[in-house]
Amino acid sequence: MHVVIIGNGISGSSAARWLRKLGDAKITMISSESEHFYSRTALMYIYMGHMRYEDTKPYENWFWDKNRINILKAQVDSVDFKSKKLALSSGKSINYDVLIFALGSKWNKFGWPGQDLKGVGGMYSLQDLEKIENYSKNLKKAVIVGGGLIGIELAEMFHSRHIPVTFLVRESSFWNLVLPKEESEMISKHILDNGIDLKLDVNLEQIIGDDTGTVKEVIVKETQEKIPCGFVGLTAGVSPNVAFLKDTDLHVERGIVVNEFLETNIKDVYAIGDCAQQKNPSPGRRPIEAIWYTGRMMGETAAYNIMDKKVAYDPGIWFNSAKFFDIEYQVYGTVLTNPPENHEQLFWVNKHNNKSIRIIYDNLTNEVIGFNLMGIRYRHEVCEKWLKEKTHIETVLRNLGMANFDPEFYKEYEQEIINIYNHKSGKTITLKTKRGLSKVLAFLSKKS
C-alpha cells in the first residue's frame, strides 16, 4: 500500500509517523513549502533572532530516511481521483493507493484595492517570512490589518527590530470576539503600552502603491487617514488552502468535508488539519480548527483508520494558548463572550491589570465548565480532569492551587478568587491544596 500525504506540517508529519509506527506501508510526503517538517508557530522567533530555522525542526533531517518516509519537495497541481494519480507542476505524476490531504491554511484576502502590490503579505509560511525579512531592510513603518493571533505576532516581530507599527483592528477591543470584555481590554492596553499604534473600530479601505507597484501608504476607511508605510501585513484570519480542489468530485465547502473517521466522500481519501471540515463536530468544537494540537491528533487518527484500526476523531475538551507580548493566555473548556444566564463567572484581576483568573461554572448544577487565564499558567491535565468529571465549583476552589503551574517562587493568587466566591455566596471556602507536583500526580492517578 502506497500512502501519499500532501502537506508536511504537524498534521501530515504526525500521520506519516503513526503510519510507520502501525505498519509497513510505503509513505510519501509532499510539500512545496519546505523539504522537512518544522514548527510553524516558531517562525516569529526566527525573525526575532531567538532561533535558527534548523532549531524549529522537531526531528533531525535523517529521521525521515531512517523511518522510510519518502520526502518529495514538489507542487501538486491536480488530482485524478478515478485513476488515483497526482499531477505535479514539474510535469511528472505520482500514483497512490491512499491519499491524505494535509494542505494547511492560507492567509485571507478580502478584495482590498492594492492587496496584490509588492510589500503586501501575510504571515503563515516560510516564504511569507522570507518576504517579511526582505522588506524589513530599512523599513521605516509597517501597517498590520486584522486583530487576531497572527497579527499580534507580526506586531511583536516588527517591534523587536524597533520598526514602528500601526495596527488596524475593526473590533472595538482587541480579539473581543474570543476574549471576554475585561481580558480583551487588558490586551488592548498591553499592546498600547508596548508602543504599538493600535487603532480600534477601523477598517482598511485601500492600499496605495508607488510607480514601481510597491506599497507606499494605506487609507483608513472611517477617517480617510493616509498612513505611509513600506509593508502591509494582512492578518485577518486564515482559511483552508483548498482552492485547487473546488471543481473536483471531492466534497469541499470552506474546507474538505470529513466524517468522524476523517474520511472524505471519496474512497481512500482523507483530510486532516487546517484544511479539514468536520461534518458533525463534537459538542463545543468548531467544524474547522486551525490549531497545532488538533492537527497532531488528526494525523494520528487518520493513520489508525488507514491501517484498519477504526477510531473516531475526538479532540476532547477545548483548549488553546497564546502569548500577547508579555502576557501568556490559556483557555480550557467553555468561555463565552456572551454567556447564557446559567454561566456564573468568577473573575479576578491584579492591580497592574496584567494577570487575571476567570472561572465559569453552571449556577444550576455548580459544575465547573471553563477557565480563562491571563499571565498565570494552570496545568492542562488538572483543568481537563475537573472539566471532564464535571467537578463541583467548591471542590475546584478548595484545590485550585494544585492547578497552578507557575514556578514555585511566583506569587499565588488562588485565595483572591476564592474570596470573590465567598463574598458572592456568603460561604467561607478556604484553599486546601497548594502547588506541589506530588499532590498533582496523586490527583491525576485517582479514577473518577
Secondary structure by P-SEA (a helix, b strand, c coil): cbbbbccccaaaaaaaaaaaaccccbbbbbbccccccccccaaaaaaaccccccccccccccccccccbbbbbccccccccccccccccccbbbbbcbbbbcbbbbbbbccccccccccccccccaaaaaaaaaacccccbbbbccccaaaaaaaaaaaaaccbbbbbbcccccccccccaaaaaaaaaaaaaaccccccccccccccccccccccccccccccbbbbbcbbbbcccccccccccccccccccccccccccccccccccccccccbbbcccccccccccccaaaaaaaaaaaaaaaacccccccccccccccccccbbbbbcccccccccccbbbbbbbccccccbbbbbbccccccccbbbbccccccaaaaaaaaaacccaaaaaaaccccccccccccccaaaaaaaaaaaccccccccccccaaaaaaaaaccc
